[in-house]
Amino acid sequence: MTALRAWLLPHRIVMLGLFALLVLWCAFTLRWDWIPKYAPLALEGIWRTIWLLAVTSVLGFLLAIPLGLAQAVGPWYLAAPARVFCTVIRGTPLLLQIWLLYYGLGSLFPQYPWIRESELWPYLRQAWPYAVLALTLSYAGYEGEVMRGAFASVARGQIEAAQAFGMPRFTMFRRIWLPQAIQTALPTLGGETVLQLKATPLVATIAIVEIYAVASRVRQDTFIVYEPLLLLAVVYLVIAGLLALGFRKLEARVPVKGH
């Protein structure tokens, strides 16, 4: 109870009251009769958005680790391609990357009979592999640069001490270098994951029906403009809030180096 009283400051009470009035105004003045019809499609779109976010973030982070490591301590023939990759990904729009993969790479595959006759062809003719690849590469490009700085920030003395004790390189990387680099990169990783969530609507341009595409379909079918967009904003706010809360709790359990 004491904690609740400490949290309920006057300005927060005013903000909560204004928010409640806004919710009531939206509930009683806007049209929501379309929701029962499109609810199953909306739930499917939310699931597809979360699936895209989870898969591409995990794969992108796994790719970002060698990209960051190559730039931080790798030889020039590994550091240079990694640096070029991160520069190209960060310097070009994600929408362009999606289109290049889907309309460019995707249009080349049908020209090769050995691809059309392979077991992968039923997947390669769909849009979602190119969306997953584009979002994964985008996430890896940004996080690769973050991990480069995180790896470089680990004190060299710890690495030298582990080498002096004869610790194998992989064990040293797994137990000393990587955990400390992740601790340093964790706050930025949370922010990049939220940005990745806000990038998922771009896959609707290649006919993937995620939550943004569902809102667009509602607008096209019913000519109702504001209500689907407001509901879409609420969905993204809820997912982004859950992500921020999850990363905040993770940071509390894994303190950032120097705090």
N, C-alpha and C positions, 0 to 999 in steps of 0.2 A: 504493500500500500504506500509506503514511504517513497519507493522508487517511482510509482505511478504519479504521485503528487509532484515529485521533482521533475518528471517529464512533462506534465501538463502545465506548461508555462502559458501566460496570457496570449502570446503571439501564436502558439501552437493551437490553442483552443479556437482562436479566430480563424486560423487556416482550416481546421477541421470543420468548423461551422460553414465556411464558404464552400468547402468541398462537398459537404452534405447537401447544401442548397443546389449546387451544380448537378449532383447526381439526381436529385429529385426533379429538377427542371428537365434533364435529359430523359428521365424515365416517363414523364407525363406529357411532354410536348412533342417528342420525336416519334417516328414510326419504328416499331420493333416487331410488327406482325410477320415479317419475312424470316425471322430467326428459326421457328420450328421447321420450315421447309429446308433451310440451308444448314441446319445444325450438324447433321452427319458429315456433310462435306467440309464444314468448318473444323470439326474435330479431326478429320483426316488431314486437313491442311496444317493444323497445329502440330499433329504428330510428325508430319513430314518435315516441318520446319525444325522441330527439336532433333529429329533424326539427322538431318543435314548438318545442323550445328554440332552435334556430338561427334559424329563420324569425322567431319572435316577438321574439327579442332584437335582431336586426338591424333589423326594422321599428320596434320600439319605440324603439330608440336614434335612428334617423333622425327619428322624430316628437318625441323628447325635445329635440333640438337647437333647433328653432324654439320649442318650449314654454319652454325655459330662456332663450332669447334674448329672447323677448317679455316675459318677467317681469323680466329684468335691465335692458333698455334700451328696450323697446318703449313706444309710447304707451298711454295708459290703456285704449283700446278694444281693444287686443290683449293687454295685460298682465292685465286683469281676467278675461276668459274663460279664459286660460291658467292663472291662479291658481285659479279656480273648478274647472276640470277636474282639476288636480293635487290639490286639496283633496278633491273628491268621490271620486276614485279611491283616494287614500290613506286616506280615512275610511270606506270601505265594504268589506265582505268580498269577496274575489275570487269565491267561490262564488256570492254573490248577483249579481255582475256577469255571470257566465257564464249563470246561469239567466234573468236579465232579457233578455239578448240572444237566447238560444236559445228559451225559452218565450214571451218577449214579442215581440221583433222578428221571430223566426222564425214566429210564429203570425199575424202581420199580413200577410206577403207573399202567402200563398195567397188573400187576399181581393181581390187586384188582378189582373184577367185579363192586363193587359199585362206583369206580372211572370211569371205562370205560363206565358205564351206566349213569353217571351224565352229567349235562349240561356243566360242565367245561371241559370234555374230548376233544371236538374239539379244545380247546385252549391249553390244556396240551400236546397234541400230536405234537404241533408246536414248533419251536425253540425259537421264540421271547420272550415268558414268562421267559425262563431260562436266556436269555441274559439280559433282564431287571432286573431280580432278582440279577444276578451276578454283574452287573455294579452298581446297587443300593447299595448292601451290601459293595462293594469295596469303593464307595464314602463315605458311612456312616462310614466305619472303619477309614478312614483317617480324615474325618471332625469331627468325634466323639472325636478324640484326640485333635484336634484344639479347639473344643468347650469346652473341659475340661479345657484347659488353659485359655480360654476366660472367662468362668464362674468364675474360681478361681481368675482372675485378678480384678473383680469388687470389689470396696472398701466395706468392711464389714460395715463401718459406715453408708452407705446409707441404707443397708438392716436393720440394727438395728434401724435407725431412722424411717423407714417405719413401722416396727413392733411396735415401741413406739407409733406411731399415730393410731395404730389399723387397719392398712391396711390389707385386706385379703391376704393370701399367693399367690393365683393365680393372683390377681390384682398386687401385688408387683412384681411377676415374669414377668408379661406381660408388665408392664409400666416402670420398673426400671432395673431389672436384665437382661432380654433377650435383650432389645435394646442395652444396653451397651456391652454385650457380642458379639453381631453381629457386632457392630462398631469395636471392637477389632479384630474380626476374618475376617473382610471383605477383606483385602488385600490377606490373605492366601486363602480365599474362591475363589477369582478370579483365582489364580494360580492352585488350585485343579480342577477348572472347565475346564481350558485349558488342564490339564493332563487327565481329563476324556474324552475330545474330542479325544486326541491321543490314548486313550485306546479302543475306539470304533472299530477300525479295527479287533480286536481280535474276535469279534462275527462272522466274516466271516468264522472262522474255524468250526462253527456249521451251515453253509449253510444259513446265513442271508445275503442278497444281499444289502449291504450298498456301499458307494462310493469306498472303497478299493476293495471290491469284484468285482465291475464293472471294475476297472482298471485291475485286474487280468484276468477277462474274455476277455478283449480286447487283452491282451498279449497272451492268449492261442489261441484265434481265428485268430489273424492277425500276430503273431510272431513279433509285434512291441513292443519293450521293453521300451525305454527311454521316448517316448512321453506321454504314459498314466501315467507314474510315475511322470513326470514333471507337468502334469496337475493336478494330485492328490495332489502334494505338494502345488500348487497354491491354490487349494480349501481349504486345511487345513490351509494355511497361512491366507487366507481371513477370514475364520470363526474364527480362533484364534485371528486375529486382531480386528474383531468386538467384540468379547468377552472382550478382554483387554480394548478396548475403552469404552464399556458399563460399565464395573466395575470401570474404572477410573472416569467416570462421576458420577457413583453412590457414589464413595468415596468422590468426591468433594461436593456432596449434603449431604452426611452423614459423616462428618469429623471423622477421626479415633481418638479415645480417646488419649489425650496427645499431639495432634498436634494443 
